[in-house]
């Protein structure tokens, strides 16, 4: 269960506005980024939320990975997005690939402000496996 969980909160996204509102386009780009990073896409799902008085609806795009998952949520009305990349490192260390995937998505959204976090997952499992 050991893995790496990367998150990023983005504000002031300077990307083409369609990346924040076109679920199918974003899902396709996410799948391509997964493949470029050397990870394995198993399935993808995208959803567009309805527009409101504050502007167009945001999107959620998820790519299920053999290694775990990628999820992107957008808020076009405030130029924001959140990114979530999690890879299980059971059997092989996919951390470098996860970092490459995150870098690709950060470049896509070109945010003025980025808050990143990296969480090592599964420490409890590693402690239990140690003699």
N, C-alpha and C positions, 0 to 999 in steps of 0.2 A: 504494500500500500504506500510505500515511499514515493514521493513525487514533488513537483515544483508547481506552485500556483502563483501566477503572475496576474496582477490587476493594474489597470490604469484608468484614472478619471481625467477626462479631457474637457477643457473649457476654451471657448474662442476658436472652434474648429474653422480653419480657413480653406477647407477642401471644397470641391464642387458640391453645391448643396444637395445634389441627387444622392450622394453617398449617405446623407442623413435621412432621406425620405423614400428611396427606392429599394424596397426589401429584396427583390429578386436580384437586382444589380449588385447590392452589397453582399448577398449570399454567394453569388458567383465569384466575386473578388476575394471573399474570405476563403472559399474553397481553393482558389488558385494560390493564395498566400500559404495555405496549409501545404499544398504540394511543393511549392518552392522551398519551404522550410524543411522538407524531407519527412513530413509527418503523413499519416494515412487517414484520409477522410472515409468515413463509413456511411454517413448520411448528412443531409443538411435540411434545415427548416427555416423559413423566413416568414415574418408577419409584419404587416403595416397597421399601425393604429390609426383610428379615424382622425380627421382634421378637427380642429376646435376653433373657437373664436380667437385663440392666441396664435394660430397658424397651422401649418401642415402637421400631420401625425408623424410620430417617430416610428422607428422600426426596431425589431429584434431579429437578429440573424444568428443562428446556431449551427455549428458544424460539429457533429459527433465524430470523434477521432478514435481510432483503434487504441491510441495512447491515452485518451480521455476526452477533452472538449475545448471548443472555442465558442465564446458568446459575446456578441456586440449589441448594445442598446444605444439608441440615439434619441436626442431631444432637439429637433431642428429649431424649435421656437426660441431656444437659448444658446444654440450653437454648441451643444455638448454631446458627449458620448462616453460610455464606459466599455472597457475591454476586459475580458476574462479569459486567460489561457491556462489550462491545467493539463499537465502531463504526468502520467504515472511512470515512475522510473523502475518498475519491477522488470527484471530481466535485462534492461539496458537503460542507460542514462540519456534521456531525451531533453535535458535542460538546455543545451546549446540550440536545439531546434525550436524549443519554446521561446527562447530569447529572440531568435531570428524571426519567428512569426509575429511576436509583439512588435519588434522594430519595423516590420513591414506595415503593420496596421497603424502604428504611430506616424509613419511617413505619409500614409494615405490621408489621415485626418488633419495633419499639419496644425495641431492645436497650439494656441498661444500659451496655455497653461496646462501642465501635465503633472499629476500626482501618481507616482508609481509605488507599488508594493510587491514584494516577493516573499512568499511563505513556503518554507520547507514543510511538506505534509508527511504524515506517517511516522513521526519520531517515536510515538508510543509503540508502534510495531517494531521499530528497530531496537528499542530498549528491551522489548519482550523477547526478541530473538538472540540477544547477547547473553552469554553464560554468566 
